[in-house]
Amino acid sequence: MKKEAYVYILTNSGNKVLYVGVTSNLTLRMQQHKNGFFKNAFTSRYLINKLVYYELFQNLTDAIAREKQIKAGPRQKKIDLVNSRNPEWEDLMLRN
């Protein structure tokens, strides 16, 4: 059985820093980001914990390929992705 996976984009409170990640459990991963679970991680150091974009995939392999594609692109493409689905850059975890 293949497991679903998410590719996601986070930012900080000022929407200045972008982070692209992949996970099989978005809710748990966001709790970890918001609580600074990994103290020395990039996201903890720069207080990057606002979910502004995500995509759901039917398997981890496809999600990882998409994560690499997004990471390889320029910053503007990441901004365009967020703007396409979340033009207000709201924290999508607060919507639920």
Biopython code that builds the backbone (N, CA, C, O; Angstrom):
import numpy as np
from Bio.PDB.StructureBuilder import StructureBuilder

atoms = [
    (1, "MET", "N", (0.833, -1.194, 0.000)),
    (1, "MET", "CA", (0.000, 0.000, 0.000)),
    (1, "MET", "C", (0.871, 1.247, 0.000)),
    (1, "MET", "O", (1.802, 1.374, 0.795)),
    (2, "LYS", "N", (0.555, 2.155, -0.896)),
    (2, "LYS", "CA", (1.306, 3.406, -0.959)),
    (2, "LYS", "C", (0.675, 4.425, -0.019)),
    (2, "LYS", "O", (-0.542, 4.463, 0.159)),
    (3, "LYS", "N", (1.519, 5.237, 0.568)),
    (3, "LYS", "CA", (1.061, 6.207, 1.545)),
    (3, "LYS", "C", (0.990, 7.600, 0.922)),
    (3, "LYS", "O", (1.880, 8.005, 0.174)),
    (4, "GLU", "N", (-0.075, 8.319, 1.239)),
    (4, "GLU", "CA", (-0.202, 9.695, 0.761)),
    (4, "GLU", "C", (0.908, 10.557, 1.351)),
    (4, "GLU", "O", (1.448, 10.260, 2.416)),
    (5, "ALA", "N", (1.232, 11.623, 0.641)),
    (5, "ALA", "CA", (2.266, 12.538, 1.115)),
    (5, "ALA", "C", (1.955, 13.951, 0.644)),
    (5, "ALA", "O", (1.256, 14.154, -0.349)),
    (6, "TYR", "N", (2.479, 14.906, 1.367)),
    (6, "TYR", "CA", (2.262, 16.311, 1.075)),
    (6, "TYR", "C", (3.585, 17.002, 0.767)),
    (6, "TYR", "O", (4.619, 16.701, 1.365)),
    (7, "VAL", "N", (3.528, 17.924, -0.167)),
    (7, "VAL", "CA", (4.597, 18.898, -0.363)),
    (7, "VAL", "C", (4.026, 20.199, 0.158)),
    (7, "VAL", "O", (2.873, 20.532, -0.120)),
    (8, "TYR", "N", (4.825, 20.939, 0.912)),
    (8, "TYR", "CA", (4.282, 22.149, 1.520)),
    (8, "TYR", "C", (5.302, 23.289, 1.478)),
    (8, "TYR", "O", (6.509, 23.076, 1.374)),
    (9, "ILE", "N", (4.766, 24.500, 1.564)),
    (9, "ILE", "CA", (5.607, 25.695, 1.642)),
    (9, "ILE", "C", (5.236, 26.429, 2.923)),
    (9, "ILE", "O", (4.065, 26.690, 3.200)),
    (10, "LEU", "N", (6.264, 26.752, 3.690)),
    (10, "LEU", "CA", (6.111, 27.531, 4.912)),
    (10, "LEU", "C", (6.798, 28.876, 4.740)),
    (10, "LEU", "O", (7.669, 29.049, 3.887)),
    (11, "THR", "N", (6.386, 29.815, 5.566)),
    (11, "THR", "CA", (7.065, 31.098, 5.629)),
    (11, "THR", "C", (7.070, 31.570, 7.078)),
    (11, "THR", "O", (6.512, 30.913, 7.957)),
    (12, "ASN", "N", (7.699, 32.706, 7.317)),
    (12, "ASN", "CA", (7.717, 33.289, 8.654)),
    (12, "ASN", "C", (6.610, 34.349, 8.745)),
    (12, "ASN", "O", (5.866, 34.555, 7.787)),
    (13, "SER", "N", (6.507, 35.008, 9.879)),
    (13, "SER", "CA", (5.402, 35.958, 10.087)),
    (13, "SER", "C", (5.438, 37.125, 9.114)),
    (13, "SER", "O", (4.389, 37.685, 8.796)),
    (14, "GLY", "N", (6.613, 37.508, 8.634)),
    (14, "GLY", "CA", (6.722, 38.606, 7.681)),
    (14, "GLY", "C", (6.688, 38.163, 6.227)),
    (14, "GLY", "O", (6.841, 38.984, 5.323)),
    (15, "ASN", "N", (6.489, 36.871, 5.998)),
    (15, "ASN", "CA", (6.438, 36.292, 4.643)),
    (15, "ASN", "C", (7.718, 36.540, 3.847)),
    (15, "ASN", "O", (7.672, 36.696, 2.627)),
    (16, "LYS", "N", (8.849, 36.575, 4.529)),
    (16, "LYS", "CA", (10.131, 36.868, 3.863)),
    (16, "LYS", "C", (10.920, 35.621, 3.489)),
    (16, "LYS", "O", (11.558, 35.576, 2.437)),
    (17, "VAL", "N", (10.876, 34.611, 4.348)),
    (17, "VAL", "CA", (11.675, 33.402, 4.151)),
    (17, "VAL", "C", (10.749, 32.265, 3.733)),
    (17, "VAL", "O", (9.684, 32.080, 4.322)),
    (18, "LEU", "N", (11.152, 31.507, 2.720)),
    (18, "LEU", "CA", (10.345, 30.379, 2.256)),
    (18, "LEU", "C", (11.062, 29.068, 2.531)),
    (18, "LEU", "O", (12.287, 28.981, 2.438)),
    (19, "TYR", "N", (10.287, 28.057, 2.867)),
    (19, "TYR", "CA", (10.815, 26.721, 3.118)),
    (19, "TYR", "C", (9.899, 25.722, 2.421)),
    (19, "TYR", "O", (8.678, 25.802, 2.556)),
    (20, "VAL", "N", (10.472, 24.792, 1.686)),
    (20, "VAL", "CA", (9.707, 23.748, 0.996)),
    (20, "VAL", "C", (10.046, 22.416, 1.655)),
    (20, "VAL", "O", (11.217, 22.086, 1.842)),
    (21, "GLY", "N", (9.014, 21.655, 2.005)),
    (21, "GLY", "CA", (9.226, 20.371, 2.650)),
    (21, "GLY", "C", (8.268, 19.317, 2.137)),
    (21, "GLY", "O", (7.370, 19.606, 1.345)),
    (22, "VAL", "N", (8.469, 18.087, 2.598)),
    (22, "VAL", "CA", (7.602, 16.962, 2.239)),
    (22, "VAL", "C", (7.358, 16.138, 3.503)),
    (22, "VAL", "O", (8.253, 15.984, 4.334)),
    (23, "THR", "N", (6.146, 15.614, 3.639)),
    (23, "THR", "CA", (5.795, 14.811, 4.802)),
    (23, "THR", "C", (4.624, 13.899, 4.475)),
    (23, "THR", "O", (3.853, 14.165, 3.553)),
    (24, "SER", "N", (4.498, 12.825, 5.236)),
    (24, "SER", "CA", (3.341, 11.949, 5.078)),
    (24, "SER", "C", (2.240, 12.307, 6.086)),
    (24, "SER", "O", (1.122, 11.800, 5.991)),
    (25, "ASN", "N", (2.557, 13.175, 7.045)),
    (25, "ASN", "CA", (1.575, 13.589, 8.046)),
    (25, "ASN", "C", (1.689, 15.099, 8.242)),
    (25, "ASN", "O", (2.485, 15.569, 9.055)),
    (26, "LEU", "N", (0.900, 15.844, 7.503)),
    (26, "LEU", "CA", (1.018, 17.303, 7.516)),
    (26, "LEU", "C", (0.643, 17.897, 8.871)),
    (26, "LEU", "O", (1.293, 18.836, 9.333)),
    (27, "THR", "N", (-0.376, 17.373, 9.500)),
    (27, "THR", "CA", (-0.799, 17.909, 10.794)),
    (27, "THR", "C", (0.302, 17.749, 11.842)),
    (27, "THR", "O", (0.629, 18.698, 12.555)),
    (28, "LEU", "N", (0.864, 16.563, 11.931)),
    (28, "LEU", "CA", (1.953, 16.326, 12.889)),
    (28, "LEU", "C", (3.163, 17.188, 12.553)),
    (28, "LEU", "O", (3.767, 17.791, 13.441)),
    (29, "ARG", "N", (3.514, 17.244, 11.288)),
    (29, "ARG", "CA", (4.700, 18.018, 10.889)),
    (29, "ARG", "C", (4.509, 19.498, 11.212)),
    (29, "ARG", "O", (5.454, 20.165, 11.631)),
    (30, "MET", "N", (3.305, 20.012, 11.025)),
    (30, "MET", "CA", (3.065, 21.418, 11.345)),
    (30, "MET", "C", (3.139, 21.665, 12.848)),
    (30, "MET", "O", (3.622, 22.713, 13.279)),
    (31, "GLN", "N", (2.671, 20.724, 13.641)),
    (31, "GLN", "CA", (2.817, 20.849, 15.093)),
    (31, "GLN", "C", (4.294, 20.920, 15.467)),
    (31, "GLN", "O", (4.689, 21.703, 16.332)),
    (32, "GLN", "N", (5.099, 20.101, 14.811)),
    (32, "GLN", "CA", (6.545, 20.121, 15.078)),
    (32, "GLN", "C", (7.144, 21.471, 14.693)),
    (32, "GLN", "O", (7.944, 22.028, 15.443)),
    (33, "HIS", "N", (6.761, 22.003, 13.523)),
    (33, "HIS", "CA", (7.278, 23.311, 13.104)),
    (33, "HIS", "C", (6.835, 24.402, 14.080)),
    (33, "HIS", "O", (7.649, 25.227, 14.495)),
    (34, "LYS", "N", (5.568, 24.411, 14.445)),
    (34, "LYS", "CA", (5.044, 25.468, 15.313)),
    (34, "LYS", "C", (5.621, 25.410, 16.718)),
    (34, "LYS", "O", (5.734, 26.440, 17.383)),
    (35, "ASN", "N", (5.989, 24.220, 17.175)),
    (35, "ASN", "CA", (6.548, 24.062, 18.520)),
    (35, "ASN", "C", (8.072, 24.069, 18.540)),
    (35, "ASN", "O", (8.672, 23.905, 19.602)),
    (36, "GLY", "N", (8.712, 24.254, 17.384)),
    (36, "GLY", "CA", (10.166, 24.268, 17.329)),
    (36, "GLY", "C", (10.777, 22.951, 17.776)),
    (36, "GLY", "O", (11.806, 22.925, 18.451)),
    (37, "PHE", "N", (10.128, 21.858, 17.389)),
    (37, "PHE", "CA", (10.536, 20.523, 17.822)),
    (37, "PHE", "C", (11.997, 20.222, 17.497)),
    (37, "PHE", "O", (12.715, 19.655, 18.320)),
    (38, "PHE", "N", (12.431, 20.600, 16.304)),
    (38, "PHE", "CA", (13.835, 20.408, 15.911)),
    (38, "PHE", "C", (14.558, 21.734, 16.138)),
    (38, "PHE", "O", (14.583, 22.597, 15.260)),
    (39, "LYS", "N", (15.140, 21.884, 17.316)),
    (39, "LYS", "CA", (15.675, 23.176, 17.781)),
    (39, "LYS", "C", (16.723, 23.795, 16.864)),
    (39, "LYS", "O", (16.762, 25.017, 16.722)),
    (40, "ASN", "N", (17.563, 22.992, 16.244)),
    (40, "ASN", "CA", (18.636, 23.525, 15.412)),
    (40, "ASN", "C", (18.284, 23.577, 13.932)),
    (40, "ASN", "O", (19.133, 23.902, 13.102)),
    (41, "ALA", "N", (17.050, 23.263, 13.601)),
    (41, "ALA", "CA", (16.632, 23.245, 12.197)),
    (41, "ALA", "C", (16.483, 24.662, 11.652)),
    (41, "ALA", "O", (16.249, 25.611, 12.399)),
    (42, "PHE", "N", (16.621, 24.782, 10.352)),
    (42, "PHE", "CA", (16.455, 26.058, 9.658)),
    (42, "PHE", "C", (15.129, 26.709, 10.026)),
    (42, "PHE", "O", (15.072, 27.909, 10.295)),
    (43, "THR", "N", (14.060, 25.912, 10.036)),
    (43, "THR", "CA", (12.735, 26.469, 10.315)),
    (43, "THR", "C", (12.623, 26.991, 11.741)),
    (43, "THR", "O", (11.929, 27.980, 11.977)),
    (44, "SER", "N", (13.276, 26.361, 12.679)),
    (44, "SER", "CA", (13.254, 26.838, 14.065)),
    (44, "SER", "C", (14.082, 28.105, 14.225)),
    (44, "SER", "O", (13.661, 29.044, 14.900)),
    (45, "ARG", "N", (15.255, 28.134, 13.608)),
    (45, "ARG", "CA", (16.134, 29.302, 13.725)),
    (45, "ARG", "C", (15.500, 30.567, 13.163)),
    (45, "ARG", "O", (15.709, 31.660, 13.691)),
    (46, "TYR", "N", (14.721, 30.417, 12.086)),
    (46, "TYR", "CA", (14.127, 31.588, 11.428)),
    (46, "TYR", "C", (12.628, 31.709, 11.677)),
    (46, "TYR", "O", (11.946, 32.469, 10.989)),
    (47, "LEU", "N", (12.107, 30.964, 12.660)),
    (47, "LEU", "CA", (10.693, 31.010, 13.044)),
    (47, "LEU", "C", (9.764, 30.845, 11.837)),
    (47, "LEU", "O", (8.817, 31.607, 11.644)),
    (48, "ILE", "N", (10.064, 29.839, 11.047)),
    (48, "ILE", "CA", (9.272, 29.541, 9.846)),
    (48, "ILE", "C", (8.256, 28.479, 10.225)),
    (48, "ILE", "O", (8.590, 27.300, 10.339)),
    (49, "ASN", "N", (7.020, 28.900, 10.419)),
    (49, "ASN", "CA", (6.007, 27.953, 10.875)),
    (49, "ASN", "C", (4.602, 28.277, 10.367)),
    (49, "ASN", "O", (3.616, 27.796, 10.926)),
    (50, "LYS", "N", (4.506, 29.070, 9.337)),
    (50, "LYS", "CA", (3.209, 29.443, 8.771)),
    (50, "LYS", "C", (3.005, 28.694, 7.454)),
    (50, "LYS", "O", (3.724, 28.924, 6.482)),
    (51, "LEU", "N", (2.023, 27.800, 7.432)),
    (51, "LEU", "CA", (1.728, 27.002, 6.239)),
    (51, "LEU", "C", (0.950, 27.868, 5.255)),
    (51, "LEU", "O", (-0.159, 28.313, 5.551)),
    (52, "VAL", "N", (1.540, 28.105, 4.075)),
    (52, "VAL", "CA", (0.867, 28.955, 3.085)),
    (52, "VAL", "C", (0.508, 28.216, 1.801)),
    (52, "VAL", "O", (-0.191, 28.760, 0.946)),
    (53, "TYR", "N", (0.989, 26.957, 1.658)),
    (53, "TYR", "CA", (0.712, 26.207, 0.438)),
    (53, "TYR", "C", (0.982, 24.734, 0.682)),
    (53, "TYR", "O", (1.914, 24.374, 1.401)),
    (54, "TYR", "N", (0.155, 23.880, 0.075)),
    (54, "TYR", "CA", (0.469, 22.450, 0.091)),
    (54, "TYR", "C", (-0.195, 21.755, -1.084)),
    (54, "TYR", "O", (-1.178, 22.240, -1.645)),
    (55, "GLU", "N", (0.365, 20.608, -1.442)),
    (55, "GLU", "CA", (-0.181, 19.733, -2.469)),
    (55, "GLU", "C", (-0.199, 18.329, -1.892)),
    (55, "GLU", "O", (0.718, 17.935, -1.171)),
    (56, "LEU", "N", (-1.243, 17.575, -2.209)),
    (56, "LEU", "CA", (-1.373, 16.191, -1.756)),
    (56, "LEU", "C", (-1.061, 15.249, -2.903)),
    (56, "LEU", "O", (-1.522, 15.449, -4.027)),
    (57, "PHE", "N", (-0.277, 14.221, -2.614)),
    (57, "PHE", "CA", (0.094, 13.211, -3.604)),
    (57, "PHE", "C", (-0.317, 11.836, -3.103)),
    (57, "PHE", "O", (-0.422, 11.614, -1.896)),
    (58, "GLN", "N", (-0.546, 10.928, -4.013)),
    (58, "GLN", "CA", (-0.975, 9.574, -3.655)),
    (58, "GLN", "C", (0.173, 8.696, -3.181)),
    (58, "GLN", "O", (-0.050, 7.633, -2.601)),
    (59, "ASN", "N", (1.404, 9.142, -3.431)),
    (59, "ASN", "CA", (2.542, 8.370, -2.919)),
    (59, "ASN", "C", (3.730, 9.291, -2.665)),
    (59, "ASN", "O", (3.838, 10.377, -3.235)),
    (60, "LEU", "N", (4.607, 8.827, -1.799)),
    (60, "LEU", "CA", (5.757, 9.613, -1.359)),
    (60, "LEU", "C", (6.736, 9.886, -2.497)),
    (60, "LEU", "O", (7.340, 10.958, -2.546)),
    (61, "THR", "N", (6.897, 8.945, -3.399)),
    (61, "THR", "CA", (7.832, 9.119, -4.510)),
    (61, "THR", "C", (7.466, 10.336, -5.361)),
    (61, "THR", "O", (8.330, 11.137, -5.717)),
    (62, "ASP", "N", (6.186, 10.464, -5.680)),
    (62, "ASP", "CA", (5.734, 11.619, -6.468)),
    (62, "ASP", "C", (5.894, 12.917, -5.685)),
    (62, "ASP", "O", (6.254, 13.949, -6.251)),
    (63, "ALA", "N", (5.626, 12.862, -4.389)),
    (63, "ALA", "CA", (5.756, 14.059, -3.556)),
    (63, "ALA", "C", (7.211, 14.523, -3.490)),
    (63, "ALA", "O", (7.485, 15.720, -3.577)),
    (64, "ILE", "N", (8.127, 13.597, -3.340)),
    (64, "ILE", "CA", (9.548, 13.952, -3.294)),
    (64, "ILE", "C", (10.001, 14.550, -4.620)),
    (64, "ILE", "O", (10.762, 15.518, -4.638)),
    (65, "ALA", "N", (9.539, 13.982, -5.723)),
    (65, "ALA", "CA", (9.891, 14.525, -7.045)),
    (65, "ALA", "C", (9.374, 15.957, -7.186)),
    (65, "ALA", "O", (10.070, 16.821, -7.719)),
    (66, "ARG", "N", (8.159, 16.206, -6.710)),
    (66, "ARG", "CA", (7.583, 17.553, -6.791)),
    (66, "ARG", "C", (8.339, 18.508, -5.868)),
    (66, "ARG", "O", (8.588, 19.654, -6.242)),
    (67, "GLU", "N", (8.703, 18.059, -4.685)),
    (67, "GLU", "CA", (9.473, 18.894, -3.761)),
    (67, "GLU", "C", (10.780, 19.336, -4.419)),
    (67, "GLU", "O", (11.152, 20.507, -4.344)),
    (68, "LYS", "N", (11.466, 18.407, -5.054)),
    (68, "LYS", "CA", (12.730, 18.740, -5.724)),
    (68, "LYS", "C", (12.504, 19.741, -6.855)),
    (68, "LYS", "O", (13.300, 20.658, -7.057)),
    (69, "GLN", "N", (11.408, 19.552, -7.587)),
    (69, "GLN", "CA", (11.082, 20.473, -8.681)),
    (69, "GLN", "C", (10.837, 21.888, -8.146)),
    (69, "GLN", "O", (11.344, 22.863, -8.701)),
    (70, "ILE", "N", (10.066, 21.992, -7.077)),
    (70, "ILE", "CA", (9.778, 23.311, -6.497)),
    (70, "ILE", "C", (11.050, 23.941, -5.946)),
    (70, "ILE", "O", (11.309, 25.122, -6.177)),
    (71, "LYS", "N", (11.844, 23.161, -5.219)),
    (71, "LYS", "CA", (13.087, 23.682, -4.634)),
    (71, "LYS", "C", (14.062, 24.165, -5.700)),
    (71, "LYS", "O", (14.785, 25.139, -5.488)),
    (72, "ALA", "N", (14.083, 23.487, -6.847)),
    (72, "ALA", "CA", (15.024, 23.840, -7.912)),
    (72, "ALA", "C", (14.632, 25.124, -8.628)),
    (72, "ALA", "O", (15.470, 25.761, -9.266)),
    (73, "GLY", "N", (13.380, 25.501, -8.527)),
    (73, "GLY", "CA", (12.911, 26.695, -9.233)),
    (73, "GLY", "C", (13.285, 27.969, -8.503)),
    (73, "GLY", "O", (13.684, 27.936, -7.339)),
    (74, "PRO", "N", (13.153, 29.090, -9.192)),
    (74, "PRO", "CA", (13.464, 30.374, -8.565)),
    (74, "PRO", "C", (12.438, 30.742, -7.490)),
    (74, "PRO", "O", (11.329, 30.208, -7.461)),
    (75, "ARG", "N", (12.825, 31.643, -6.630)),
    (75, "ARG", "CA", (11.952, 32.117, -5.552)),
    (75, "ARG", "C", (10.608, 32.608, -6.100)),
    (75, "ARG", "O", (9.562, 32.344, -5.508)),
    (76, "GLN", "N", (10.638, 33.308, -7.211)),
    (76, "GLN", "CA", (9.404, 33.870, -7.759)),
    (76, "GLN", "C", (8.389, 32.784, -8.103)),
    (76, "GLN", "O", (7.185, 32.995, -7.952)),
    (77, "LYS", "N", (8.855, 31.634, -8.560)),
    (77, "LYS", "CA", (7.920, 30.534, -8.864)),
    (77, "LYS", "C", (7.244, 30.029, -7.595)),
    (77, "LYS", "O", (6.072, 29.654, -7.623)),
    (78, "LYS", "N", (7.971, 30.018, -6.489)),
    (78, "LYS", "CA", (7.387, 29.614, -5.208)),
    (78, "LYS", "C", (6.335, 30.644, -4.778)),
    (78, "LYS", "O", (5.250, 30.284, -4.322)),
    (79, "ILE", "N", (6.668, 31.907, -4.926)),
    (79, "ILE", "CA", (5.725, 32.980, -4.594)),
    (79, "ILE", "C", (4.481, 32.864, -5.464)),
    (79, "ILE", "O", (3.364, 33.015, -4.969)),
    (80, "ASP", "N", (4.659, 32.598, -6.749)),
    (80, "ASP", "CA", (3.532, 32.445, -7.665)),
    (80, "ASP", "C", (2.647, 31.260, -7.267)),
    (80, "ASP", "O", (1.422, 31.340, -7.364)),
    (81, "LEU", "N", (3.265, 30.160, -6.820)),
    (81, "LEU", "CA", (2.488, 29.004, -6.359)),
    (81, "LEU", "C", (1.601, 29.387, -5.178)),
    (81, "LEU", "O", (0.410, 29.074, -5.156)),
    (82, "VAL", "N", (2.186, 30.060, -4.210)),
    (82, "VAL", "CA", (1.406, 30.483, -3.041)),
    (82, "VAL", "C", (0.288, 31.418, -3.475)),
    (82, "VAL", "O", (-0.863, 31.238, -3.077)),
    (83, "ASN", "N", (0.618, 32.415, -4.290)),
    (83, "ASN", "CA", (-0.390, 33.378, -4.732)),
    (83, "ASN", "C", (-1.524, 32.730, -5.513)),
    (83, "ASN", "O", (-2.653, 33.221, -5.484)),
    (84, "SER", "N", (-1.239, 31.627, -6.214)),
    (84, "SER", "CA", (-2.267, 30.971, -7.024)),
    (84, "SER", "C", (-3.379, 30.354, -6.173)),
    (84, "SER", "O", (-4.518, 30.245, -6.627)),
    (85, "ARG", "N", (-3.060, 29.959, -4.963)),
    (85, "ARG", "CA", (-4.064, 29.304, -4.101)),
    (85, "ARG", "C", (-4.331, 30.036, -2.799)),
    (85, "ARG", "O", (-5.349, 29.799, -2.148)),
    (86, "ASN", "N", (-3.435, 30.912, -2.420)),
    (86, "ASN", "CA", (-3.554, 31.577, -1.119)),
    (86, "ASN", "C", (-3.028, 33.013, -1.248)),
    (86, "ASN", "O", (-2.005, 33.350, -0.652)),
    (87, "PRO", "N", (-3.719, 33.858, -2.022)),
    (87, "PRO", "CA", (-3.201, 35.209, -2.295)),
    (87, "PRO", "C", (-3.042, 36.091, -1.058)),
    (87, "PRO", "O", (-2.281, 37.058, -1.081)),
    (88, "GLU", "N", (-3.747, 35.767, 0.010)),
    (88, "GLU", "CA", (-3.612, 36.550, 1.255)),
    (88, "GLU", "C", (-2.495, 36.026, 2.154)),
    (88, "GLU", "O", (-2.190, 36.623, 3.186)),
    (89, "TRP", "N", (-1.890, 34.913, 1.758)),
    (89, "TRP", "CA", (-0.822, 34.273, 2.528)),
    (89, "TRP", "C", (-1.281, 33.989, 3.961)),
    (89, "TRP", "O", (-0.547, 34.215, 4.922)),
    (90, "GLU", "N", (-2.505, 33.490, 4.075)),
    (90, "GLU", "CA", (-3.030, 33.101, 5.375)),
    (90, "GLU", "C", (-2.360, 31.804, 5.838)),
    (90, "GLU", "O", (-1.903, 31.003, 5.022)),
    (91, "ASP", "N", (-2.310, 31.612, 7.138)),
    (91, "ASP", "CA", (-1.814, 30.347, 7.694)),
    (91, "ASP", "C", (-2.911, 29.300, 7.501)),
    (91, "ASP", "O", (-3.944, 29.352, 8.168)),
    (92, "LEU", "N", (-2.692, 28.370, 6.608)),
    (92, "LEU", "CA", (-3.703, 27.383, 6.269)),
    (92, "LEU", "C", (-4.027, 26.441, 7.420)),
    (92, "LEU", "O", (-5.091, 25.821, 7.422)),
    (93, "MET", "N", (-3.145, 26.320, 8.389)),
    (93, "MET", "CA", (-3.426, 25.486, 9.558)),
    (93, "MET", "C", (-4.464, 26.154, 10.465)),
    (93, "MET", "O", (-5.120, 25.472, 11.252)),
    (94, "LEU", "N", (-4.619, 27.451, 10.368)),
    (94, "LEU", "CA", (-5.597, 28.150, 11.200)),
    (94, "LEU", "C", (-6.999, 28.094, 10.604)),
    (94, "LEU", "O", (-7.977, 28.418, 11.278)),
    (95, "ARG", "N", (-7.095, 27.685, 9.348)),
    (95, "ARG", "CA", (-8.400, 27.583, 8.683)),
    (95, "ARG", "C", (-9.199, 26.388, 9.169)),
    (95, "ARG", "O", (-10.430, 26.402, 9.126)),
    (96, "ASN", "N", (-8.518, 25.369, 9.625)),
    (96, "ASN", "CA", (-9.206, 24.117, 10.002)),
    (96, "ASN", "C", (-9.832, 24.194, 11.363)),
    (96, "ASN", "O", (-10.442, 23.226, 11.817)),
]
sb = StructureBuilder()
sb.init_structure("model")
sb.init_model(0)
sb.init_chain("A")
sb.init_seg("    ")
for serial, (resi, resn, name, xyz) in enumerate(atoms, 1):
    if name == "N":
        sb.init_residue(resn, " ", resi, " ")
    sb.init_atom(name, np.array(xyz, "f"), 0.0, 1.0, " ", f" {name:<3s}", serial, name[0])
structure = sb.get_structure()
